[in-house]
Amino acid sequence: MNDPSLAIEISHLAYAYGKGDAVHDLTITVPRGRCYGLFGRNGAGKTTTMKCLLNLLRPRAGSVQVFGLDPNTHEVEVKRKLAYVPDFVAFYPWMTVRETLDYLASFRARWNRDTEGDLLRRFRLDASQKAGALSKGQKTQVALIAAICPEPELLLLDEPTSGLDPIVRREFIETVIGAYQEGDPGNRTIFVSTHLITEFEGLIDEFTIMDGGRAVLTLGADQARERYQKIRARFTHAAPTVEFKGAMHTRRAGRELELIVNGEGPEILAHLKSLAPEALTCEALTLEEVFVATLR
């Protein structure tokens, strides 16, 4: 522990609500400058993990550090370095969007007004509108502006695009978050919890899949695409019923055979070729497909 070259270091973290473990023995390390994905079903423990990083919850066991600092004993210093967008956003309803952003900017040492103006235009937000009259998606947009403008070293994003329409969502992910990281390459880190894995596909460097409060898979995105493959074969007759050792999932439909493999691709491809298929293809799984295959 206490490695400042890491943006986040979580070691054997545990937290429980009552008798049920929300997070159990979780260990994750996130180097500076990376975009790290935390994937899991609802209730997997993703939000609890983020709240422990923010010192909103105290771990029952294990430890968390942000830039080598304990968020409990160095809370102000840690929070100066990060920005957080929760899965549920709320503002003072009587403030306008302009007043809300000015209020939030007052707590920050720096605030990029050019970025703020650009994002207000992109999101088509009326700065004179009361926060209480904003839709859920608009509140999320304001929260995203407030997170990006201080240009923090670490962005903690918990379902950050929830409620955004597909066009705005895609532009935000591809343009805004991408530009944030490129603004200081190697130093700005993103830790994102999301169900929209496909839309973050091009940004994620590494990810952890959680289930039932535990990490079930941690892998680099490029490694995942190399290891997890979808193999399809079509035969001139009914697909063979032989077992393929090492296949995670097998689906047969008439003459078609589809296999999901994890690192066993070359062996299974050789086996299939020996069966003389009419057609044979192999492609990498997307990160969302890896997620589904892992938890299926």
PyMOL commands that set and color helices and strands:
alter all, ss='L'
color gray80, all
select helices_A, chain A and resi 46-53+75-80+97-105+113-122+131-133+136-148+166-182+197-200+221-227+265-274+287-295
alter helices_A, ss='H'
color red, helices_A
select strands_A, chain A and resi 6-17+20-31+35-40+61-66+82-85+154-158+189-193+206-211+214-220+228-234+247-253+256-262+279-284
alter strands_A, ss='S'
color yellow, strands_A
deselect
rebuild
show_as cartoon
